[in-house]
């Protein structure tokens, strides 16, 4: 399962294209990034609980 992502800015490419990093790094598709701000969500404070299925470990 995916637990993290790595955002790498690639200049000169647009959404839908692919970029080749070479060697063991391979290639990756260029995907859109959310342009909305999360400031209001963070200001709410509090705790974000883990998903319920994570209690099975």
N, C-alpha and C positions, 0 to 999 in steps of 0.2 A: 504494500500500500504506500501511497505517496505521503510523505510527512513534511516535505519542504520543497521549495522551488528556488531557483537561482535566476534572478533577473539580470540579463546582460544587455546593455544598450548597444544596438547595432545601427550605425549611421549609414545612410544611403540605401536602406532596405525599407520595404513597406509590408503591411499586414498581408499574410498569405505566401510570402516568399520564404525561402529557406536560406540559412547561412551555414557554411561548412567551416568548422574550426580545425579540422585536420587531425591526423593521428588517432589516438584513443578517444579524443573528445567528440569526434563524429560531427553530426549536424543537428540543427534544431529549426523548427518552424518559427516564423515571426508571428506572434499572437498579439491581439489588442490588449491594452492595459486599462483597468478601470480609471476613469478621469475624475470621479467624484471624490470629495473630501470625506474623511472619516472623523473629522474634528468633533462634530456633534455627538457621535457615538462614544468617543473617548471621554468627552466631558461628562457623560452620564455616570462614569465611575462604576464601582461595584466589581463583581467577580463574574467571569465567564466560565461556567462549568464545562467539564469535558463531556463528550457524547456518551450516552448511556452504555453503548457497546464496549467502551473502554474499561468498564468495571470487570470484564471477564478475565483479565490477565491475572 
